Structure formats: structure tokens, C-alpha cells
């Protein structure tokens, strides 16, 4: 718990990114194309946040960035499969 409270200033922007992404997704429920743009933008912001976060903590490695990209891609695929289901 101490580690979380010590780094809360790093996690608040990430929470903000996800909250804005969810809010935008809900607000534009009538436009699936724009929702897909919001999903991709949120995923890209997540990857950028991971890059910056790990760079600040001096533990930025290729494997870490690839993991963030993989998780973001998985999230995009899951949301797109629900959003554009036949």
C-alpha cells in the first residue's frame, strides 16, 4: 500500500486517461466509428503512459514496452469485437 500512495501522482493520469476514454465512449454511443477512434486513442495513451512511467523509474526495457503494446492491442481487439459484432 505504501508503494501505491508514494506513486499516486504517477497513477492519477492513467486513471484520468481511462475515465476520459470511458466517458467519451459512452457519450458517443451513437457513432461507432468515433468510438473506435476513442478506443485506439485510449490504448495509445496507455502505451505512452507506460513508456513515460518506466522511463521515470529507470526500468524502461523493450520487453516492458512490448507488454504495454500487447495489452493495449488486446483491449482494442476485445472492444472492437463487441463494438462491430455482426
QUIURFEN-V315805 format. One line per field, one symbol per residue. ss: DSSP state (H for helix, E for strand, L for the rest). burial: I if it has 24 or more other ideal C-beta (glycine too) atoms within 12 Angstrom, else O. A space follows every 50 residues. Layout:
BEGIN
ss: ???
burial: ???
END
This chain:
BEGIN
ss: LHHHHHLHHHHHHHHHHHHHHHHHHHHLLLLHHHHHHHHHHHHHHHHHHH HHHHHHLLLLLHHHHHHHHHHHHHHHHHHHHHHLLL
burial: OOOOOOOOOOOOOIOOIIOOIOOOIOOOOOOOOOIIOIIIOIIOIIIOII IOIOOOOOOOOOOOOOOIOOOIOOIIOOIOOOIOOO
END
